[in-house]
């Protein structure tokens, strides 16, 4: 089973004016096959994107009257991802799956990402290792 390491650091960000509070903002890096990639958030699409790129999927965006959507494809498979207020809808020729964009627990997020990887993208499940501090 492939292993991916997720690193988390916290940066202190000041809003820039005397009424803006100083906040602790987490930043995430994903280490895949010896390469480190920054991701904007710890959510479904942010985790999928570097994994799929590492496994040969190409990404493009399609523009439609009903809205824009992302397409991930390789020579054998194409998956469309539609975002809405309710969550994400993943579509392939063989079916579709709806999931939330974010999850409260890391374990639940990793489980959903692995289900998407195996069921829709036809990749093996991944072992996620984190150094994310507990709240």
C-alpha positions as CSV (number, residue, x, y, z in Angstrom):
1,X,0.0,0.0,0.0
2,X,1.3,3.4,-1.0
3,X,2.0,5.8,1.9
4,X,1.4,9.5,1.8
5,X,2.6,11.8,4.5
6,X,0.7,15.0,5.3
7,X,2.6,17.7,7.2
8,X,0.9,20.6,8.9
9,X,2.4,23.9,10.1
10,X,0.7,26.9,11.5
11,X,1.5,30.4,10.4
12,X,0.6,33.4,12.5
13,X,-1.2,35.9,10.1
14,X,-2.0,39.5,11.0
15,X,-4.8,41.1,9.1
16,X,-2.8,44.3,8.5
17,X,-4.8,46.9,10.4
18,X,-5.3,47.7,14.0
19,X,-8.8,46.1,14.2
20,X,-7.9,42.9,12.3
21,X,-7.1,40.0,14.7
22,X,-4.0,37.9,14.5
23,X,-5.0,34.4,13.5
24,X,-3.2,31.0,13.4
25,X,-3.6,29.6,9.9
26,X,-2.7,26.0,9.2
27,X,-0.8,25.1,6.0
28,X,-0.5,21.6,4.6
29,X,2.1,19.8,2.6
30,X,1.6,16.4,1.0
31,X,4.6,14.2,0.5
32,X,4.1,11.6,-2.3
33,X,6.9,9.5,-3.8
34,X,9.6,11.8,-2.4
35,X,8.0,15.0,-3.8
36,X,6.3,17.6,-1.5
37,X,3.3,19.5,-2.7
38,X,1.5,22.3,-0.9
39,X,-2.3,21.9,-0.7
40,X,-4.6,24.8,0.2
41,X,-6.9,22.9,2.6
42,X,-7.3,19.4,4.1
43,X,-10.4,18.4,2.0
44,X,-11.4,15.9,-0.6
45,X,-10.3,17.6,-3.8
46,X,-7.2,19.1,-2.3
47,X,-6.0,15.6,-1.3
48,X,-7.1,14.0,-4.5
49,X,-5.4,16.5,-6.9
50,X,-1.7,15.7,-6.1
51,X,-2.4,11.9,-5.8
52,X,-4.1,11.8,-9.2
53,X,-1.3,13.8,-10.9
54,X,1.3,11.5,-9.4
55,X,-0.6,8.5,-11.0
56,X,-0.8,10.0,-14.5
57,X,-4.1,11.7,-14.4
58,X,-4.4,15.0,-16.3
59,X,-6.7,17.8,-15.1
60,X,-8.7,20.2,-17.1
61,X,-11.7,22.4,-16.6
62,X,-14.9,22.2,-18.7
63,X,-17.3,25.1,-19.1
64,X,-20.9,24.4,-19.6
65,X,-24.2,26.4,-19.5
66,X,-25.1,24.7,-16.2
67,X,-21.7,25.5,-14.7
68,X,-18.0,24.7,-14.7
69,X,-16.6,21.3,-13.7
70,X,-13.2,19.6,-13.4
71,X,-12.2,16.6,-15.4
72,X,-9.5,14.2,-14.4
73,X,-8.5,11.7,-17.1
74,X,-5.9,9.2,-18.1
75,X,-5.8,6.8,-21.1
76,X,-8.3,4.4,-19.5
77,X,-10.6,6.5,-17.3
78,X,-12.3,9.9,-17.1
79,X,-13.9,11.3,-14.0
80,X,-15.9,14.6,-13.9
81,X,-16.2,16.5,-10.6
82,X,-19.1,18.9,-10.0
83,X,-19.1,21.2,-7.0
84,X,-22.3,22.5,-5.4
85,X,-23.4,23.9,-2.1
86,X,-24.4,20.3,-1.0
87,X,-20.9,18.8,-1.8
88,X,-19.2,17.1,-4.6
89,X,-20.6,14.8,-7.3
90,X,-18.1,12.5,-9.1
91,X,-19.3,11.0,-12.4
92,X,-17.8,8.3,-14.5
93,X,-19.2,6.2,-17.4
94,X,-19.9,3.4,-14.8
95,X,-21.7,5.5,-12.3
96,X,-21.6,8.5,-9.9
97,X,-20.9,9.2,-6.2
98,X,-21.8,12.1,-4.0
99,X,-19.6,13.2,-1.1
100,X,-19.1,16.2,1.2
101,X,-16.2,18.5,0.4
102,X,-14.9,18.5,4.0
103,X,-15.1,16.2,7.0
104,X,-14.8,16.7,10.7
105,X,-12.4,13.9,11.3
106,X,-9.2,13.0,9.4
107,X,-10.1,9.3,9.5
108,X,-13.5,9.9,7.8
109,X,-11.8,12.2,5.2
110,X,-9.1,9.6,4.4
111,X,-11.8,6.8,4.2
112,X,-13.8,8.8,1.6
113,X,-10.7,9.7,-0.4
114,X,-9.7,6.0,-0.5
115,X,-13.2,5.0,-1.6
116,X,-13.0,7.5,-4.5
117,X,-9.5,6.4,-5.4
118,X,-10.5,2.7,-5.6
119,X,-14.1,2.9,-6.9
120,X,-13.9,5.7,-9.4
121,X,-10.2,6.3,-10.3
122,X,-9.3,2.6,-10.3
123,X,-6.2,3.2,-8.1
124,X,-5.1,1.4,-4.9
125,X,-6.0,2.6,-1.5
126,X,-3.4,4.8,0.3
127,X,-2.1,4.8,3.8
128,X,-2.3,8.4,5.1
129,X,0.2,9.4,7.8
130,X,-0.1,12.9,9.4
131,X,1.8,15.1,11.8
132,X,-1.3,17.2,12.3
133,X,-1.6,18.3,16.0
134,X,-4.8,17.5,17.8
135,X,-7.1,20.4,18.7
